[in-house]
Amino acid sequence: MRARIASAAQQFGRDPGSVSLLAVSKTWPAAPIAELAAAGQRAFGENHVQEALDKIRALAALDLEWHFIGPLQANKTRPVAENFAWVHSVDRLRIAERLSLQRPTSLPPLSVCIQVNVSGETTKSGVSAADAPALARSVAALPRLRLRGLMAIPAPTDDFAGQRRAFRCLRELLERLTADGLSVDTLSMGMSDDLEAAIAEGSTLVRVGTAIFGERY
Ligand SMILES: *Cc1c(COP(=O)(O)O)cnc(C)c1O
């Protein structure tokens, strides 16, 4: 997977070291995660709180970095604030406020990305591009969170130019946040089927499940 990322980076004139890999381990048990960790992978993504907590406990000795990437309900924010390093899927202020309140002071601030719905109605999660800058400003002001950037899951398409268009929209939004004075460094975009287009448009973190672990069952 690093080779595929490096080759895409080279093709689009980017430093391969500027694209980090989040291994999306949702639905997979602890054993294959431990195997990948032994091969040097540190960051893992999960989208269900309970399933993730079981694995985080089972693998606690490995010092892994856990990223929450799924829809987050208000009644599940506490275990996420207490057990994860990142949340990629913040799409409303109420969730961000709870995460900030519940983040233990013994841990560094929780890194968060705002999830943006760049494809209009096709997906339900994510704030609209129009509302993203205001939400970003509010989230950046919360004391126990560190706003890192933006995340998107565009509607799937086989058309490379179409994939790039959606990712470009997210990159331009991030540039706007920077112009507004926010200090952000992360474009969380690109999955198994579209990571080349995401890297072409400036992705700094690709979230890859199937292409690493195989088809989910
Ligand atoms: C499942 C998932 C991924 C990984 O998708 P693949 O197509 O298996 O690479 C990435 N991001 C999010 C938010 C996911 O839920």
Ligand as a Chemical Component Dictionary entry (heavy atoms), coordinates in Angstrom:
data_LIG
# 
_chem_comp.id                   LIG 
_chem_comp.type                 NON-POLYMER 
_chem_comp.pdbx_formal_charge   0 
_chem_comp.three_letter_code    LIG 
# 
loop_
_chem_comp_atom.comp_id 
_chem_comp_atom.atom_id 
_chem_comp_atom.alt_atom_id 
_chem_comp_atom.type_symbol 
_chem_comp_atom.charge 
_chem_comp_atom.model_Cartn_x 
_chem_comp_atom.model_Cartn_y 
_chem_comp_atom.model_Cartn_z 
_chem_comp_atom.pdbx_ordinal 
LIG C1 C1 C 0 -14.769 2.057  5.410 1  
LIG C2 C2 C 0 -14.238 3.427  5.313 2  
LIG C3 C3 C 0 -13.053 3.690  4.607 3  
LIG C4 C4 C 0 -12.263 2.645  3.860 4  
LIG O1 O1 O 0 -12.928 2.263  2.714 5  
LIG P1 P1 P 0 -12.282 1.200  1.689 6  
LIG O2 O2 O 0 -13.055 1.401  0.444 7  
LIG O3 O3 O 0 -12.467 -0.149 2.302 8  
LIG O4 O4 O 0 -10.839 1.542  1.545 9  
LIG C5 C5 C 0 -12.583 5.010  4.599 10 
LIG N1 N1 N 0 -13.252 5.994  5.235 11 
LIG C6 C6 C 0 -14.377 5.778  5.927 12 
LIG C7 C7 C 0 -15.046 6.915  6.609 13 
LIG C8 C8 C 0 -14.915 4.494  5.988 14 
LIG O5 O5 O 0 -16.063 4.282  6.672 15 
# 
loop_
_chem_comp_bond.comp_id 
_chem_comp_bond.atom_id_1 
_chem_comp_bond.atom_id_2 
_chem_comp_bond.value_order 
_chem_comp_bond.pdbx_ordinal 
LIG C1 C2 SING 1  
LIG C2 C3 SING 2  
LIG C2 C8 DOUB 3  
LIG C3 C4 SING 4  
LIG C3 C5 DOUB 5  
LIG C4 O1 SING 6  
LIG O1 P1 SING 7  
LIG P1 O2 DOUB 8  
LIG P1 O3 SING 9  
LIG P1 O4 SING 10 
LIG C5 N1 SING 11 
LIG N1 C6 DOUB 12 
LIG C6 C7 SING 13 
LIG C6 C8 SING 14 
LIG C8 O5 SING 15 
# 
